Each structure stands twice: as C-alpha cells, then as structure tokens.
C-alpha cells in the first residue's frame, strides 16, 4: 500500500472512531435525561402521597374531636389503610413498566400507618 492509501484509511478510521464516540456521548446524555425524569416523577409521587397523608392526618384529627369518649381507632385504621392503598396503587401505576433493578430505594411507612388495632 502506498502512503496515500494508508493516510486515507487512517482518516476513515479516525472519522469512524469520532462518530462512535459521539454516539456513545449521546446515549449517555439520553440515559441521564431519562433517569432525571424518573427521579422527578418519583419525587412528585412522594409529594402527592405526603400531601394525601397530611389530609388523612387532618381527617383523623377531626375524627378524634367527634369521637371523644368513644374509641375511634377502627375509623383511624380504616383511613390509614385506605390512604396506604391509594399511595400503593398510585405508585404501582407509575412503575408498571419498570423492572425491579431499576427501582430506587424503598421508603418505609411510618409505624402509625401499620396500626391495626
């Protein structure tokens, strides 16, 4: 092979390498954008659940005032269960296409949400 042919091959190889690097870079950027959107969606879901739990807590406070002298625990635990189911259903609907390894860390419910008495 002549020097001219070798230089031509080298130029083609460099161009291919540059193109591959650019594609990799684009894939990384797209992956970061996707992950960022997933995190924003998760944050929004957590915020919605917290707001709903706050409303539920406010309702429980109202129940305490209306059930003075009578045990209102069954009403509270019903609200707790209902609230937990809403948050769980909403989370399941949002993550229906995600795989187990793609999900972030689990958030444990407060002990008050587990009361069944």
C-alpha positions in Angstrom: 0.0 0.0 0.0 1.1 3.4 -0.8 1.4 6.3 1.8 -1.6 8.0 0.2 -3.8 4.9 0.7 -2.6 4.5 4.3 -3.4 8.1 5.1 -6.8 7.6 3.5 -7.5 4.5 5.7 -6.3 6.4 8.8 -8.6 9.3 8.0 -11.6 6.9 7.6 -10.7 5.1 10.9 -10.4 8.4 12.8 -13.8 9.5 11.4 -15.4 6.2 12.4 -13.9 6.5 15.9 -15.2 10.1 16.2 -18.7 9.1 15.1 -18.7 6.2 17.6 -17.6 8.4 20.5 -20.3 11.0 19.6 -23.0 8.2 19.6 -21.8 7.0 23.0 -21.9 10.5 24.3 -25.4 11.0 23.0 -26.5 7.7 24.6 -25.0 8.8 28.0 -26.8 12.1 27.8 -30.1 10.5 26.9 -29.7 8.0 29.8 -29.1 10.8 32.2 -32.2 12.7 31.0 -34.3 9.6 31.4 -33.0 8.9 34.9 -33.6 12.5 35.8 -37.2 12.4 34.6 -37.7 9.2 36.5 -36.4 10.8 39.7 -38.7 13.9 39.1 -41.7 11.5 38.7 -40.8 9.7 41.9 -40.4 12.9 43.8 -43.8 14.1 42.5 -45.4 10.8 43.6 -43.8 11.0 47.1 -45.0 14.6 47.3 -48.6 13.6 46.4 -48.6 10.7 48.9 -47.3 13.0 51.6 -50.0 15.6 50.9 -52.6 12.8 50.9 -51.3 11.5 54.2 -51.4 15.0 55.6 -55.1 15.3 54.6 -55.7 11.9 56.2 -54.0 13.0 59.4 -56.2 16.1 59.4 -59.3 13.9 59.0 -58.1 11.7 61.8 -57.7 14.8 64.0 -61.4 15.7 63.1 -62.4 12.2 64.0 -60.7 12.4 67.4 -62.7 15.5 68.2 -66.0 13.9 67.0 -65.4 10.6 68.8 -64.5 12.0 72.2 -65.2 9.3 74.8 -65.7 6.6 72.2 -62.9 4.6 70.7 -62.2 5.9 67.1 -59.4 3.5 66.4 -61.3 1.5 63.8 -62.1 4.7 61.9 -58.5 5.8 62.1 -57.1 2.4 60.9 -59.6 2.4 58.1 -58.4 5.8 57.0 -54.8 4.6 57.3 -55.5 1.5 55.3 -57.3 3.5 52.6 -54.5 6.1 52.4 -51.9 3.4 52.2 -53.8 1.7 49.4 -54.1 4.9 47.4 -50.4 5.6 47.6 -49.5 2.0 46.8 -51.9 1.9 43.9 -50.6 5.2 42.6 -47.0 4.0 42.9 -47.8 0.7 41.2 -49.5 2.5 38.3 -46.5 4.8 37.9 -43.9 1.9 37.9 -45.8 -0.7 35.9 -43.2 -0.8 33.2 -40.1 -0.5 35.4 -38.0 -3.5 36.3 -37.1 -4.4 39.8 -33.4 -3.5 39.4 -34.4 0.0 38.0 -36.4 1.0 41.1 -34.8 3.2 43.7 -34.6 2.6 47.5 -37.7 1.7 49.3 -39.3 4.2 51.6 -40.8 2.6 54.8 -44.2 3.7 56.0 -44.3 5.3 59.5 -45.3 2.9 62.3 -48.6 4.8 62.7 -49.6 3.6 59.2 -49.2 -0.1 60.3 -51.5 0.1 63.3 -54.4 -2.4 63.0 -55.8 -2.0 66.5 
